[in-house]
Amino acid sequence: MDNEMALKRIYQVIAKTYFILATVALLVLAFVIMSVAIIDVIQEFSTPGLKPTVVLQSVGLLIIGFAIVETSNFIAEEEIFQKRELRSSSESRQSLTGFVTIIVIASSLEALVMIFSASRLEVANTIYAAVIFFVAMFSLICLGAYQWLSSRIRADNGSLIRTQ
């Protein structure tokens, strides 16, 4: 039994170390992406004839960076700062809702940037962006349905449990 506890503790330390390194790496990559976006815009403003596509591409990079930072934050909150054993079903639902919300926001913003970029170049390319936007909105509707259904969970005895 002591061996099992020792192995479990070693695994927990290794897993936590991995999560810390992964979240730091994600944050560093997000800052690299942000730096590239800023440098691209500065270079674009320093040349004559401003091209809106470069600005829109930079916005797209910033949105991707935003999603990376939010994902890193989510991993840190879930795997580093929280005690997994103390989790309630309400906390799990709230956590899942937060993560799906991050995906919906990032997808929606990226789709909007793609629509504006594509409409300037070739209107036929807006179909792909519109599909991404539709999928993001469908995900939002599914999240709402999940929230509604999970707020009406019944206990084993059949009584309605209201959740937050």
C-alpha contacts under 8 A as a table, 3 or more apart, distances in Angstrom:
res1	aa1	res2	aa2	distance
1	M	4	E	5.13
1	M	5	M	6.36
2	D	5	M	5.10
2	D	6	A	6.11
3	N	6	A	5.06
3	N	7	L	6.09
4	E	7	L	5.15
4	E	8	K	6.08
5	M	8	K	4.99
5	M	9	R	6.13
6	A	9	R	5.08
6	A	10	I	6.19
7	L	10	I	5.05
7	L	11	Y	6.11
8	K	11	Y	5.11
8	K	12	Q	6.18
9	R	12	Q	5.03
9	R	13	V	6.26
10	I	13	V	5.18
10	I	14	I	6.19
11	Y	14	I	5.09
11	Y	15	A	5.95
12	Q	15	A	5.08
12	Q	16	K	5.97
13	V	16	K	5.17
13	V	17	T	6.04
14	I	17	T	5.09
14	I	18	Y	6.18
15	A	18	Y	5.07
15	A	19	F	6.22
16	K	19	F	5.05
16	K	20	I	6.14
16	K	79	E	7.12
16	K	80	I	6.24
17	T	20	I	5.15
17	T	21	L	6.17
18	Y	21	L	5.15
18	Y	22	A	5.94
19	F	22	A	5.03
19	F	23	T	6.05
19	F	75	I	7.31
19	F	76	A	7.17
19	F	79	E	6.86
19	F	80	I	6.90
20	I	23	T	5.32
20	I	24	V	6.20
20	I	76	A	7.23
20	I	80	I	7.08
21	L	24	V	5.18
21	L	25	A	6.03
22	A	25	A	5.03
22	A	26	L	6.09
22	A	72	S	7.88
23	T	26	L	5.03
23	T	27	L	6.21
23	T	72	S	4.89
23	T	73	N	7.41
23	T	75	I	6.97
23	T	76	A	6.59
24	V	27	L	5.11
24	V	28	V	6.19
24	V	72	S	7.77
25	A	28	V	5.07
25	A	29	L	6.15
26	L	29	L	5.11
26	L	30	A	6.11
26	L	68	I	6.37
26	L	69	V	6.88
26	L	72	S	6.09
27	L	30	A	5.00
27	L	31	F	6.27
27	L	68	I	7.21
27	L	69	V	5.82
27	L	72	S	6.76
28	V	31	F	5.15
28	V	32	V	6.26
29	L	32	V	4.93
29	L	33	I	6.19
29	L	65	G	7.88
30	A	33	I	5.07
30	A	34	M	6.16
30	A	64	I	7.88
30	A	65	G	4.57
30	A	66	F	7.35
30	A	68	I	6.09
30	A	69	V	6.36
31	F	34	M	4.92
31	F	35	S	6.03
31	F	65	G	7.26
32	V	35	S	5.03
32	V	36	V	6.22
33	I	36	V	5.14
33	I	37	A	6.25
33	I	61	L	6.29
33	I	62	L	7.00
33	I	65	G	6.11
34	M	37	A	5.08
34	M	38	I	6.21
34	M	61	L	6.85
34	M	62	L	5.69
34	M	65	G	6.45
35	S	38	I	5.13
35	S	39	I	6.03
36	V	39	I	5.11
36	V	40	D	6.04
36	V	58	S	7.95
37	A	40	D	5.19
37	A	41	V	6.37
37	A	57	Q	7.77
37	A	58	S	4.50
37	A	59	V	7.36
37	A	61	L	6.10
37	A	62	L	6.72
38	I	41	V	5.22
38	I	42	I	6.18
38	I	58	S	7.14
39	I	42	I	5.08
39	I	43	Q	6.03
40	D	43	Q	5.17
40	D	44	E	6.07
40	D	54	V	7.07
40	D	55	V	7.89
40	D	58	S	6.98
41	V	44	E	4.95
41	V	45	F	6.19
41	V	54	V	6.80
41	V	55	V	5.99
41	V	58	S	6.91
42	I	45	F	5.19
42	I	46	S	6.29
43	Q	46	S	5.11
43	Q	47	T	6.65
44	E	47	T	5.51
44	E	48	P	7.99
44	E	50	L	6.29
44	E	51	K	7.23
44	E	54	V	7.13
45	F	48	P	7.31
45	F	50	L	6.34
47	T	50	L	7.16
51	K	54	V	5.87
51	K	55	V	7.21
52	P	55	V	5.12
52	P	56	L	6.16
53	T	56	L	4.97
53	T	57	Q	6.00
53	T	117	S	6.04
54	V	57	Q	5.02
54	V	58	S	6.16
55	V	58	S	5.03
55	V	59	V	6.27
56	L	59	V	4.96
56	L	60	G	6.24
56	L	113	V	6.23
56	L	116	F	7.77
56	L	117	S	6.46
57	Q	60	G	4.95
57	Q	61	L	6.27
57	Q	113	V	7.79
57	Q	117	S	7.91
58	S	61	L	4.96
58	S	62	L	6.19
59	V	62	L	5.03
59	V	63	I	6.20
59	V	113	V	7.22
60	G	63	I	5.07
60	G	64	I	6.30
60	G	109	L	7.91
60	G	110	E	5.81
60	G	113	V	6.30
60	G	114	M	7.88
61	L	64	I	5.09
61	L	65	G	6.15
62	L	65	G	4.88
62	L	66	F	6.05
63	I	66	F	4.90
63	I	67	A	6.27
63	I	106	A	6.15
63	I	109	L	6.87
63	I	110	E	6.53
64	I	67	A	5.11
64	I	68	I	6.23
64	I	106	A	6.98
64	I	110	E	7.77
65	G	68	I	4.99
65	G	69	V	6.16
66	F	69	V	5.17
66	F	70	E	6.13
66	F	106	A	7.46
67	A	70	E	5.10
67	A	71	T	6.01
67	A	102	I	6.59
67	A	103	I	7.18
67	A	106	A	5.81
68	I	71	T	5.05
68	I	72	S	6.09
69	V	72	S	5.02
69	V	73	N	6.09
70	E	73	N	4.95
70	E	74	F	6.06
70	E	102	I	6.73
71	T	74	F	4.96
71	T	75	I	6.20
71	T	99	F	7.46
71	T	102	I	7.62
72	S	75	I	5.16
72	S	76	A	6.12
73	N	76	A	5.05
73	N	77	E	6.10
74	F	77	E	5.21
74	F	78	E	6.04
74	F	99	F	6.88
75	I	78	E	5.13
75	I	79	E	5.64
75	I	80	I	7.34
76	A	79	E	5.48
76	A	80	I	4.93
76	A	81	F	6.30
77	E	80	I	5.91
77	E	81	F	5.11
77	E	82	Q	6.09
78	E	81	F	6.52
78	E	82	Q	5.65
78	E	84	R	7.87
78	E	95	S	7.90
79	E	82	Q	6.24
79	E	84	R	7.68
83	K	86	L	5.66
83	K	87	R	7.27
84	R	87	R	5.68
87	R	91	E	6.20
87	R	92	S	6.92
88	S	91	E	5.21
88	S	92	S	6.39
89	S	92	S	4.99
89	S	93	R	6.20
90	S	93	R	5.17
90	S	94	Q	6.15
90	S	163	T	6.67
90	S	164	Q	7.18
91	E	94	Q	5.01
91	E	95	S	6.02
92	S	95	S	5.06
92	S	96	L	6.15
93	R	96	L	5.13
93	R	97	T	6.02
93	R	150	S	7.87
94	Q	97	T	5.05
94	Q	98	G	6.18
95	S	98	G	5.14
95	S	99	F	6.33
96	L	99	F	5.16
96	L	100	V	6.18
97	T	100	V	5.26
97	T	101	T	6.00
97	T	143	L	7.06
97	T	147	Q	7.94
98	G	101	T	5.06
98	G	102	I	6.34
99	F	102	I	5.18
99	F	103	I	6.57
100	V	103	I	5.08
100	V	104	V	6.18
100	V	143	L	7.42
101	T	104	V	5.03
101	T	105	I	6.08
101	T	140	L	7.59
102	I	105	I	5.30
102	I	106	A	6.13
103	I	106	A	5.27
103	I	107	S	5.94
103	I	136	A	7.98
104	V	107	S	5.19
104	V	108	S	5.95
104	V	136	A	5.19
104	V	137	M	7.35
104	V	139	S	6.70
104	V	140	L	6.50
105	I	108	S	5.17
105	I	109	L	6.12
105	I	136	A	7.85
106	A	109	L	5.27
106	A	110	E	6.02
107	S	110	E	5.13
107	S	111	A	5.99
107	S	132	I	6.94
107	S	133	F	6.86
107	S	136	A	5.92
108	S	111	A	5.11
108	S	112	L	6.21
108	S	132	I	7.49
108	S	133	F	5.42
108	S	136	A	5.83
108	S	137	M	7.64
109	L	112	L	5.13
109	L	113	V	6.25
110	E	113	V	5.13
110	E	114	M	6.10
111	A	114	M	4.96
111	A	115	I	6.08
111	A	129	A	4.93
111	A	130	A	6.72
111	A	132	I	5.83
111	A	133	F	5.27
112	L	115	I	5.03
112	L	116	F	6.30
112	L	129	A	7.24
112	L	133	F	7.29
113	V	116	F	5.22
113	V	117	S	6.10
114	M	117	S	5.01
114	M	118	A	5.82
114	M	126	T	7.20
114	M	129	A	5.59
115	I	118	A	5.18
115	I	119	S	5.91
115	I	125	N	7.95
115	I	126	T	5.20
115	I	129	A	5.52
115	I	130	A	6.96
116	F	119	S	5.25
116	F	120	R	6.52
117	S	120	R	5.45
117	S	121	L	6.66
118	A	121	L	5.15
118	A	122	E	5.44
118	A	123	V	5.98
118	A	124	A	7.74
118	A	125	N	5.42
118	A	126	T	5.40
119	S	122	E	5.64
119	S	123	V	4.80
119	S	125	N	7.45
119	S	126	T	6.33
120	R	123	V	7.35
122	E	125	N	5.74
122	E	126	T	7.60
123	V	126	T	5.53
123	V	127	I	8.00
124	A	127	I	6.15
125	N	128	Y	6.05
125	N	129	A	7.26
126	T	129	A	5.10
126	T	130	A	5.98
127	I	130	A	5.00
127	I	131	V	6.15
128	Y	131	V	5.15
128	Y	132	I	6.39
129	A	132	I	5.09
129	A	133	F	6.21
130	A	133	F	4.96
130	A	134	F	6.05
131	V	134	F	4.96
131	V	135	V	6.13
132	I	135	V	5.11
132	I	136	A	6.20
133	F	136	A	5.03
133	F	137	M	6.23
134	F	137	M	5.11
134	F	138	F	6.07
135	V	138	F	4.96
135	V	139	S	6.06
136	A	139	S	5.02
136	A	140	L	6.29
137	M	140	L	4.92
137	M	141	I	6.31
138	F	141	I	5.03
138	F	142	C	6.18
139	S	142	C	4.97
139	S	143	L	6.07
140	L	143	L	4.97
140	L	144	G	6.25
141	I	144	G	5.04
141	I	145	A	6.26
142	C	145	A	4.99
142	C	146	Y	6.07
143	L	146	Y	4.96
143	L	147	Q	6.12
144	G	147	Q	5.04
144	G	148	W	6.12
145	A	148	W	5.05
145	A	149	L	6.01
146	Y	149	L	5.16
146	Y	150	S	5.86
147	Q	150	S	5.18
147	Q	151	S	6.08
148	W	151	S	5.29
148	W	152	R	6.91
149	L	152	R	5.45
149	L	153	I	7.10
150	S	153	I	5.56
150	S	163	T	7.58
151	S	161	I	7.61
151	S	162	R	5.76
151	S	163	T	5.08
151	S	164	Q	7.01
152	R	160	L	6.42
152	R	161	I	6.34
152	R	162	R	6.10
152	R	163	T	7.41
153	I	160	L	6.20
153	I	161	I	5.48
153	I	162	R	7.04
153	I	163	T	7.82
154	R	157	N	7.76
154	R	158	G	5.56
154	R	159	S	5.57
154	R	160	L	4.57
154	R	161	I	5.41
155	A	158	G	5.34
155	A	159	S	5.54
155	A	160	L	6.39
155	A	161	I	6.30
156	D	159	S	7.56
